[in-house]
Amino acid sequence: MKQQGKMDRPVESMINTHEHLQYLLDEHEQILSHIKDLNQWWTELDEHGLPKYGEMGIRMEGLRDLLSRHFNDEEQEGYFTPLMDEEPGFCIMVPDFREQHNEFLTRLDDFSARLKQPVPPFKNWNEALEELKSLLAQLRTNEKREFEQVREAYQKSSLPPD
């Protein structure tokens, strides 16, 4: 008979939890790498004085697609479930993540659409750059916070049962 609770959980369940958490960690690393690449590309254009609003809008859509898939994995496919098993208090945070994810994707859509307008509504390249920096800073903060929570649960799931 299977018993509930982290301490008495079957080994197979612990392995599945470990795999789920590793998947989340890998996705977070991929997102942070994509953000770094975007920031580097934008900075290089800024240094050369070559604004490319439309291309940046397209690149932002790539980030948006990556994030949308990641958020969906977290919210719909149960990748938060192992965290809730490890940290029961985590379950109250999941609705907050959904709301933050939706708000962020909406902001990203708006920014990308404005970048791709024939005449972008930014005073100059620096104004657009500052908005990008703000979006990326917000995303980095949220992703790092989630990453730390996932890592904590991952480490706890790696501990042998008492």
C-alpha angles and dihedrals in degrees: 000000000000115000124210123241137063096268096055098035117131116257091244091058090050090052092051091049090049091051092049092050092047088052090053092048091051092050092050090051090050092051093048090050091050090051091051091051092049092049092048093049092049092047092051091052090048092051091052094044092238109134114194104182097168094048090049089052089055092047089051089054088057090055090046092053091049091049094045091055091046094048090047090052090052096045108031108025096052102250088140089057094083089051091052089050091052098037113026091189089061092074092074089058097056096080088051090054091051092052092046091047093052093046092049094048090050091052090048092050091050093048093048093048092051091049091054096050114116088244107026112220094232120113088224144334092278092058090054089045092054091052090049091050090051092050093047092047090052092048093047091051093050094043093047090050091050091043091055092050091049092047092051091052090044091053092048091050090052092059115100115247115264 
